Amino acid sequence: MKWVKSSVEIIGGDDAATALKRIELGCRTCYKSEDKIGEGTAEKLIRNCLKRGHESPLEHSDLTFRIICDRGVTHEIVRHRLASYSQESTRYCNYSHDKFGNELTFVYPAWLTIQNEHHDMLWTDLTQACQQAEQAYFTMLQHGAKPEEARAVLPNCLKTEIVMTMNMRELRHFIRLRSSKAAHPDIRKIAIEMLNMLREKGYGVLFEDIEVDA
C-alpha cells in the first residue's frame, strides 16, 4: 500500500495564443468585425464578452488534462457532462500485477490537512481501513475473483487517473463551481491548481474574473 498526492497537468489542446485568436475570430464572425483583429484585440474583446455574458465563443477552444486523484473526486468530475473523459478502469486493472507494484495506491486527502486536533487519529483510522481493503482485495483475487468483482471492496480514496477534455466555457464553469469553499476539499484543491496553472500559462484573460476565497 502506498499514498500519493493528487495532481493535474495539461497534456493537449490549444496553447494560449492559439486559444485567444480562435475565440476572437469566432466572436468577431458574429459581428463581421474581423478587420479589427490586431495586437492585443483578443484580450479586450474577450473581457467585453465575459462582462456581457457572451461566453459561447469560448467553446471554440479546448484543453485536455490528466488528473490523478481519488475515485470519489472523479465521481464528481464526470458530472460535468459537457466534456470528454477516459478513466483508469478497476474492471480491467489488476492491482496485484507487477506494473502496479503488486499493491494498491491511495490518494492522501486534502481534507485531512485541514484537520488539526484530530489529524493523527483520523490518519490512523484511514490507513487501517485501507490496509484492510487491500488485504480483502488481494484475498478475493487469490480465491478466483476477477478484478471487476474484487473491486467491490475498494474505497473511494483509491488512486485513479482520468483524462478530461473541456472547452473553455465549460472549464470556466467547472473551476468556478469546484473552487468554491462549498466544494469538497479534494476537488477544490484540483480546481484551484488548474486555475493557477491556466493563469501561469497565459490563459489568464479567460479566468481573471474568477475569485477564490481563502
N, C-alpha and C positions, 0 to 999 in steps of 0.2 A: 504494500500500500504506500502511495506517495501523494503529496499535496503540491499543487501548483497555484499560481495566481492567475486570474482572468487577464486577458489581453485582447487587443484589437489592432489590425493592420489593414491598410488599403492595398489591394492586390490587383486592381484593374479599374478601367473606366477612364473618363476624360481627365486630363491634367487641368489645373485651374484655369490657365489661359484659354484652352480649348472650350472648357465649360462655359466661361463667360461669353466668349464670342458666339457660341451656338445659341445660348439663351438670348443674347441680344438680337441675333438675326431672326430668331423665331418671333420675338416680341415686335420688332420693327416691321416684320411682314404684315402684322395686323394693321398697322397704320401707314404702310408703304413709305417708311422713312429710312430705308436702307442707305440713302445718300448721306445721312447724318452720322454714319458709323465712322469713328475715328479714335485717336488715342484717348483712353480714359472714358469713352462714352458708355461702355458696357456697365461699368460700376454705377455711374449716375443714373442710367436707365433702370437698372435692377433695383436700386434703392427706391426710386419713384414707384416702380411696380409693387414692391413689397408694402410700401406705405398705403397704396390704394387697394391692396388685397388682390392684385392681379398676379397670381402665382402660377397659372397654367404654363407659361413659357419655361418654367424651371423643369418641367417634365421632359424637356428635350435633352437633358444631360443626366447621366447616372454614374454611380460608383459601386465597386464591388469590394466588400470587406471579408476578411477571415477573422472570425471571433472565436476565441477559446473562453469558455465559461462553463457553468454547470447546467444540467438539463432543466432545472427549474427556471432558469433565465430564458432558455430557448423556448420554453412553453409560452412565455410572454412575448418574445421577439416575433414568433411566427403569427401572432395575432394581427400583426401589421400586414394586411392582405395585399397591398399594392407593392409587392416585392417578390423576388425570386430567391429560393432557399435550396441549399444542398447540405445535408447534415450527416455527421457520423452516425452510423446505424448500430444500435445494440442488438438488432436481429442478426446481423451478419458479422459483426466484430466479435471474435472470441478472445477475451482478455487473458486467457491462460496461455496464449501463444507468445513466442519469443519477441515478436515485433512490438508487443505491448509491455514487454518486460515481465511477463508472467504475473502481473499484478494489476490492481485497479488504481486509477488515478482520480483524485477528488480535487475540487476547487476550494481553496481557502475562502470562506465567506467574508464579504465586505462588512456585513452586519456585526461580525464578531469583533472587528476593530473598534466599533462604537461602544461595545460593552467594556466597562472598566471594572466595576465592583464584582461582576460575576464571570469575568472573562475566563479565568483558569478552570472554573467548574464546568462552564459550558463547553470549552475546548475538550476537556476530558470526556464529557458526555458524547460529544460529536465523534471524536476519534474512536471511542469504544463501539459506538453504533456502526461506524463504517467498517471497522475490523470484523465485526460480526457479519455484516452484509457481504464482505469479501469472502469470508470463510464459507458462508452459505452458498454463494455463487459458485465457487470452485468445487464444493462438495456436490452440488447438483450436476455440474458438468461431468464429474467423475462417475456419477451414478447414471450417466447416459442422457442427461437433458441436453437439448440443443441450446445454443446461445439465446435464441429468441424465447426460450422457455425459462432459462435460468435468470434472465434479466428481470424477472418478476420481483426479485429481492433487491434490485439496485436502487439506491436512494437518489433523491433529487440533486444532491451535491456531486454526483458523478461528473467528471470532466467530459465535455463534448466539444466538437469543433463544428462550426456552421459557416458556410459561405453565403453571404447575403448581398444581393444587388438591389439598390433602390435608386429611383430618380431623386433629383434634388428637392423636389416639392415634398415627397413623402419622407425624405431624410430630415427635412425641417420639422415635419410633424412628429417623427419618431423622437428626435432629440428634445424638442420642446416638451413632449409628454413624459419621456423617460428620464429627463434630467431634473424633473420636479422633485421637491422634497417629499412629496406624497408617493413617489415611486419606490419600489423595493430597492434597498441599498445596493444589491448586487447588479441590477440592471442600470441603476443610476450611475454607478461607477463607470460602466462601459459607455453610457451615453455622454458623460462628461469627458471621458478620454477621447471619444470620437469628435466631439465639438472642438476640443483643444487642438487635436490633430488637424482638423479641417482648416482651422484658422491659421495654424503654423504653415500649412502647405499652400496658402494663397486663396482659399475659398471663402475667406472671411466675410466678404460683402454679402454672401448668401445667408450668413448666420449671425451677423453682427447685432441684430435686434433681439437675439435670444439671450436673456439674462438668467444666470444660475445663482440661486440663493446659496449662501454658505451653509 
